[in-house]
Amino acid sequence: MRQEIESIGLPALPVPGFDGDMNADYGFTCTMTAKPGMGDQLVRLLLTGIEEGNPASTQWCVVYLVSRSAAHPDVVTVQEAWTTEEDHDRVFAGAAAQAIVAQFGDILAGEPVYGDFLALGGKADC
């Protein structure tokens, strides 16, 4: 991680309680548009992902951030970072993840849009 930050010309500053390595080799963003008026329901569903026993509560998920568009409340984005793609795939093959995924069909207006990213650091105090 420190090398990734330094490679783009930023200093690797010490952060209390952070050893400089998020241990996240796989990440993505997923932007979803809910059917009209169902943005709140989509946010609630995504946030169940952090509940005990669900995918984002595992040690392999190091970033899980749900946000929405201020201008378009039915547009919701989740950013996830995982230790490895294999860990993500294994966790999402499980029953808890599949139970959440199965509920998207009734809420989404169309196909989600994915993008890749590599978490380098930061803060989210929601």
Secondary structure, DSSP 8 states (H G I E B T S, - for coil): -HHHHHHTT-----BTTB-S-----EEEEEEEEBSTT-HHHHHHHHHGGGSTTSGGGSTTEEEEEEEE-SS-TTEEEEEEEES-HHHHHHHHTSHHHHHHHTTGGGTBSS--EEEE----------
